[in-house]
Amino acid sequence: MQFIHLDSIDDERVAAYTNLTEIQLRNRLEPSKGLFIAESPKVIDRALASGREPISLLVEEPWIDGMSRTFVCIDEHWGGDIPVYVASPEQLKRLTGYRLHRGALAAMRRWTLPSVEEVCRGARRIAVMENIVDHTNVGALMRSAAALDVDAVLVTPSCGDPLYRRAARVSMGTVFQIPWTRIGGDDKHYWPFTGMRELHDLGFTTVAMALEDDSVSLDELVRRLNNGPAETDHIDRLALIFGTEGDGLSHHTISRADLTVKIPMSHGVDSLNVAASSAVAFYSTAIR
């Protein structure tokens, strides 16, 4: 590693951490030239373990010794020329605009996302995030999906970016462990019209998580998953679809879904935050 102590927060070499917006980092036209920022040693380590390529690191000086294994990993897999910019806690706060609780950032190269067919190959249970723009919820759903054995996650074109700094941090780096991709890429007209057909063609039963008059209970969905292939209402491959925080799923999605499902609740509560509802649904529908 090349350890470079910063004299000034205006150093152009750390511009990716300070001056570039998430959209600029993403580089939609050429994903392989885009970057994302991984924040915290755990997220960085999980990104490296999944084969993500580091471009540089920005580390608070007190954290250098504790990241020795990370540096060894980078040296072994990516060579010794990756720069590590070292800053004081105060410099890093001025650079990023806030105090880091885990004093390390890494600029890493994006990759071309796989196709939906590739991500779903062999999958029995997947999640679809429709237009969820709160990056905390995006990250939390990713973490729950990884923890509760969901096979893959699909992200609609208008959904927040799972590689956004906050989303990746909240996911605790599981965004690098669970297979995921964008369904329809950046074509905002693809979902739900063509996208739902694609899921049906791949053999998935599409389940809209929504409060509708004809919604069945989550318990009924679980029964159909576990009642045996000989039953006429048995579900073999499941796609759970979750909507945005405020408005839920679009009526176009609900009308095209094979089934609409709700989570039974008490005390007059009619909905849960999508991070909570997805965790409940993932746990309940685990293939047993």
Buried (B, 14 or more C-beta within 10 A) or exposed (E): BEEBEBEEBEBEEBEBBBEBEBEEBBEEEEBEEBBBBBBBBBBBBBBBEEEBBBEBBBBBBEBBEEBEEBBEBBEEEBEEEBBBBBBBBEBBBEBBEEEBEBBBBBBBBBBEBBEBEEBBEEBBBBBBBBBBBBBBBBBBBBBBBBBBBBBBBBBBBBBBBBBBBBBBBBBBBBBBBBBBBBBBBEEEEBBBEEBBEBBBEBEBBBBBBBBBEEBBEBEBBBBBBBEEEEEEEBBEBBBBBBBBBEEBBBEEBBEBBBBBBBBEEEEEEEBBEBBBBBBBBBEBBBEE
